[in-house]
Structures are given as C-alpha cells and as structure tokens.
C-alpha cells in the first residue's frame, strides 16, 4: 500500500470524525447559528466525500 493512500485514509477519518463531532455539538447546543453550522457541515461532508477512495477511483471522477 502506498503512503499516499495511507495519508489520504487518515485525512478522511479525521474529516469524518470532525463532521460527526460538529453535528452532535450543533444538535446539543440550540443557541448555535444554524447558517454557519450548516455551511461548516456541508464543507466537511463534501471534503469527506471527495477523500473517500471509492469516489476518487471511479471512472467518472477520473474524467473530471
């Protein structure tokens, strides 16, 4: 396994961890600004989706 794949896998795990953490903190604290929280969650979700190896190795993604 290449070191690049290991690093990308670790980055993906960290991004998904922060996504779940931020989601749970946002649900727990009702005084949060939902516009900012939704933007942060959307960015984290998109980043986690892009880092996923299943997505990166599809022919459609390779053609972009």
ZAMARGU-4260 file (C-alpha; in steps of 0.2 Angstrom, whole numbers, plus 5000, padded with zeros to 4 digits):
<rodrens>
0) 5000/5000/5000 | 5007/5017/4995 | 5010/5030/5009 | 4999/5042/4999 | 4984/5031/5001
5) 4988/5029/5020 | 4989/5048/5022 | 4973/5051/5012 | 4964/5037/5023 | 4969/5046/5039
10) 4964/5063/5032 | 4947/5055/5028 | 4945/5048/5045 | 4949/5064/5053 | 4937/5074/5042
15) 4923/5062/5046 | 4927/5062/5065 | 4925/5081/5065 | 4909/5081/5054 | 4901/5069/5067
20) 4908/5079/5082 | 4902/5096/5075 | 4885/5088/5070 | 4882/5082/5088 | 4888/5098/5096
25) 4877/5108/5085 | 4862/5097/5089 | 4866/5098/5108 | 4868/5117/5108 | 4852/5126/5102
30) 4860/5144/5103 | 4871/5140/5088 | 4869/5149/5072 | 4862/5136/5060 | 4868/5145/5044
35) 4886/5144/5049 | 4884/5127/5056 | 4876/5121/5040 | 4890/5128/5030 | 4903/5120/5040
40) 4894/5103/5040 | 4892/5104/5021 | 4910/5108/5019 | 4916/5094/5030 | 4904/5082/5021
45) 4910/5087/5004 | 4928/5085/5009 | 4925/5068/5017 | 4916/5063/5001 | 4930/5068/4990
50) 4943/5060/5001 | 4934/5043/5000 | 4944/5031/4989 | 4928/5024/4982 | 4924/5041/4974
55) 4942/5045/4969 | 4944/5029/4960 | 4928/5029/4949 | 4930/5032/4931 | 4918/5047/4932
60) 4929/5056/4945 | 4945/5052/4935 | 4937/5060/4920 | 4935/5077/4928
</rodrens>
